[in-house]
Amino acid sequence: MIANGEVSVNGKVVTEPGFRVHPYSDNIRVRGESLPRETERLRTILLYKPQGLLCSADNSRGETVCDLMRPHIAERIVPVGRLDKESDGLLLMSNDGELTNIMTHPRYGHTKTYIARVAGHMEDQKIELLRSRLEIDGYVIQPVEVEVLKVGRDHTHKLAFTLSEGRNRQIRKMCSLAHFVVLSLTRVRIGPLKIGNMQPGEWRELSDAEVRALKKVPHVPPRAT
């Protein structure tokens, strides 16, 4: 229906299947008839995603974070951003379209921190490479903050990565370019939200104050080209 031009948002025909809409305020029409606007209350959950779950609402390829939360949350919350199946750590899930837009667009300035346990020979040149503007999948990424937390005698090390944007499997691909093998990857911070003492599978609802803080967008000057 989208490809055939039968769907419009706020009076404009949409032909992009992934086009984002706000279900509580946008006027969405299919073949000229308005869809009812959502009326469920807004909820945002902070989940410690376990390994092995997909960040998707579609469970045709395996168990998802939505399957994990469905018995607990009546509202139709979906992942805000993503963590790959092999990774664990903090993940926001929400039905708040405004919050989702703010948290997933890099221009709003919400950084994320990950702890990676990697295997390989440690060299200063490798760390400098990880901090540089690497090209991944034909895209030159923004520089990433990389901190060496622990250097192991068994050639396994612990690194912290802080990203202002996140490409698909970016840290794993960065480490591959530096000849490190990622053994585990955990997201420990999203903006002001930290993992604290949470354990895999645990979750909590964000307070109104926390949601307001996430929506309070700082001024981020445009990057030089």
C-alpha positions in Angstrom: 0.0 0.0 0.0 2.9 2.4 0.8 4.6 1.6 -2.5 1.4 2.2 -4.3 1.0 5.7 -2.8 -2.1 4.8 -0.8 -0.7 6.1 2.6 -0.4 9.7 3.6 0.9 11.4 6.7 -0.3 14.9 7.6 -1.6 15.4 4.0 1.6 14.2 2.2 1.9 10.9 0.4 4.6 8.6 1.9 6.4 6.1 -0.2 9.2 5.1 2.2 8.3 2.0 4.2 10.5 3.0 7.2 9.0 6.5 7.5 8.6 7.4 11.2 5.3 8.7 12.5 4.1 10.0 15.8 1.1 7.7 16.6 -0.5 10.3 19.0 -0.5 13.4 16.9 0.1 12.6 13.2 -2.8 12.3 10.8 -2.3 9.0 9.0 -4.6 8.1 6.1 -4.9 4.9 4.1 -6.8 5.2 0.9 -8.2 8.5 2.1 -9.5 7.2 5.5 -7.9 8.3 8.7 -6.5 5.7 11.1 -7.5 6.2 14.7 -4.8 7.8 16.8 -3.2 5.9 19.6 -4.7 6.6 23.1 -2.5 4.3 25.2 -0.5 6.0 27.9 3.2 6.7 27.2 5.6 4.3 28.9 9.4 4.1 28.7 11.3 1.1 30.1 15.0 0.7 30.8 15.9 -3.0 30.2 19.1 -4.9 30.8 18.9 -6.9 27.6 20.3 -10.4 27.9 22.4 -12.0 25.2 20.6 -14.0 22.6 17.5 -11.7 22.1 16.8 -9.7 19.0 16.0 -6.0 19.2 12.9 -6.2 17.1 9.1 -6.5 17.3 9.3 -9.3 14.7 10.0 -12.7 16.3 10.0 -14.6 13.0 13.8 -14.9 13.3 14.0 -15.7 17.0 13.0 -14.5 20.5 12.9 -10.7 20.9 13.1 -8.2 23.7 9.4 -7.5 23.0 8.7 -11.2 23.8 10.5 -10.7 27.0 8.5 -7.6 28.0 5.1 -8.7 26.7 4.0 -10.5 29.9 4.8 -7.4 32.0 3.8 -4.4 29.8 0.3 -4.1 28.2 1.3 -1.1 26.0 3.0 -1.8 22.7 6.5 -0.7 23.5 9.3 -1.2 21.0 13.1 -1.0 21.1 14.6 2.5 20.9 17.7 1.8 18.8 19.3 -1.6 18.9 21.8 -3.9 20.4 22.9 -6.9 18.3 21.9 -10.4 19.4 25.3 -11.3 20.9 25.5 -8.1 23.0 23.9 -7.3 26.3 23.3 -4.2 28.4 21.0 -1.2 28.6 18.2 -0.8 26.1 15.3 1.7 26.1 11.9 0.4 25.1 9.1 2.9 24.6 5.9 3.9 22.8 6.8 7.6 22.9 7.6 8.7 19.4 9.1 12.0 20.4 11.5 10.3 22.8 12.4 7.7 20.2 13.3 10.4 17.6 15.5 12.3 20.1 17.3 9.2 21.3 18.0 7.7 17.9 19.2 10.8 16.0 22.9 11.7 16.6 22.3 15.4 16.3 20.6 15.4 19.7 23.9 14.5 21.4 23.0 11.5 23.5 26.2 9.4 23.8 26.4 5.7 24.8 29.1 3.8 26.5 30.0 0.2 26.0 32.5 -2.2 27.7 34.2 -4.6 25.4 36.3 -7.6 26.4 38.6 -8.3 23.5 41.3 -10.7 22.7 44.5 -9.9 20.8 48.0 -8.4 21.2 47.8 -5.0 22.8 49.6 -2.2 21.0 49.3 1.6 21.3 48.9 1.9 17.5 45.8 -0.3 17.7 44.2 2.1 20.3 45.1 5.1 18.2 43.5 3.4 15.2 40.3 2.8 17.1 40.2 6.5 18.0 40.6 7.6 14.4 37.9 8.3 11.7 37.6 4.8 10.5 35.7 3.8 7.3 33.1 1.1 8.0 30.8 -0.2 5.2 31.7 2.8 3.0 30.9 5.3 5.8 33.5 7.4 7.7 32.5 7.3 11.3 32.9 10.1 13.8 35.9 9.7 16.2 35.1 7.4 19.1 36.4 7.8 22.7 38.3 4.7 23.6 39.7 4.0 27.1 41.9 1.0 28.0 40.4 -0.2 31.3 42.5 -3.4 31.7 45.4 -5.1 29.9 45.5 -8.8 30.6 48.6 -11.0 30.6 46.6 -13.6 28.7 46.0 -11.2 25.8 42.4 -10.5 26.8 41.7 -6.8 27.6 38.9 -4.6 28.6 38.1 -1.4 26.6 35.5 1.3 27.0 33.9 2.9 23.9 31.9 6.0 24.0 29.9 6.7 20.8 28.0 9.8 19.7 26.5 7.8 16.8 26.1 4.1 16.3 26.4 2.2 13.0 25.3 -1.4 12.7 27.8 -3.6 14.7 30.2 -0.6 14.7 32.3 -1.6 17.7 32.7 -5.2 16.5 33.8 -3.9 13.0 36.2 -1.4 14.6 37.8 -4.0 16.7 38.1 -6.3 13.6 40.0 -3.5 11.8 42.4 -3.3 14.8 42.8 -7.1 14.9 41.0 -7.6 18.1 38.3 -10.3 18.6 35.3 -9.2 20.7 34.6 -11.7 23.4 31.7 -9.8 25.0 30.1 -6.4 24.6 27.9 -4.7 27.2 26.2 -1.3 26.9 26.6 0.4 30.3 25.3 3.9 29.7 22.7 5.7 27.6 22.9 9.5 28.0 22.5 10.1 31.8 21.2 6.5 32.4 23.7 4.1 33.9 23.6 0.3 34.4 24.3 0.4 38.1 23.5 -2.9 39.8 21.0 -4.1 37.1 21.3 -7.7 36.0 20.4 -9.3 32.6 16.7 -9.5 32.2 15.9 -6.9 34.9 14.0 -3.7 33.9 12.5 -0.6 35.5 10.2 2.1 34.3 11.7 5.6 33.8 10.3 8.4 36.0 8.7 11.4 34.4 11.7 13.4 35.5 14.1 11.0 33.7 12.0 11.2 30.5 12.0 15.0 30.6 15.8 15.0 31.1 16.2 12.8 28.0 13.9 15.1 26.0 15.8 18.2 27.1 17.9 18.6 24.0 21.2 20.4 24.4 22.5 22.8 21.8 24.9 20.9 19.5 26.8 23.0 17.1 27.0 21.7 13.5 30.1 19.7 12.6 32.6 21.2 10.2 32.8 19.6 6.8 
